[in-house]
Amino acid sequence: MIEEDAHELSKSIKGVFEEKRQVHTEMFLYNSLGEKKLLYILQTPRIDENSNVKHIVCAAVDITERGKFEDELFKTTIIKTSDAI
């Protein structure tokens, strides 16, 4: 993980501790092979009896292909819309 990625992820985690609520984010991160991946990240705080965050459970799903598909769909829509005008 490069330093910029670590900083962005750290800011997101800090927000979960401060707000004490579940956070959904999409973030580009680099994997161990140096490939840029788009991840959907879900961060869920576990709250103790004193309303303090004990820990955070994180789950991430690689949605890179979905992101590429959405980009292509957007480009196609723009082209078709401009052809209609």
URBEL-V426332 format. One line per field, one symbol per residue. ss: DSSP state (~ for helix, > for strand, _ for the rest). burial: + if it has 16 or more other C-alpha atoms within 10 Angstrom, else -. A space follows every 10 residues. Layout:
ss: ???
burial: ???
This chain:
ss: __~~~~~~~~ ~~~~~~~~~_ __>>>>>>>> _____>>>>> >>>>>>>___ __>>>>>>>> >>_~~~~~~~ ~~~~~~~~~~ ~~~~_
burial: --------+- -++--++--+ ++++--+++- ------++++ ++++++---- --+--+---- -++------- ---------- -----
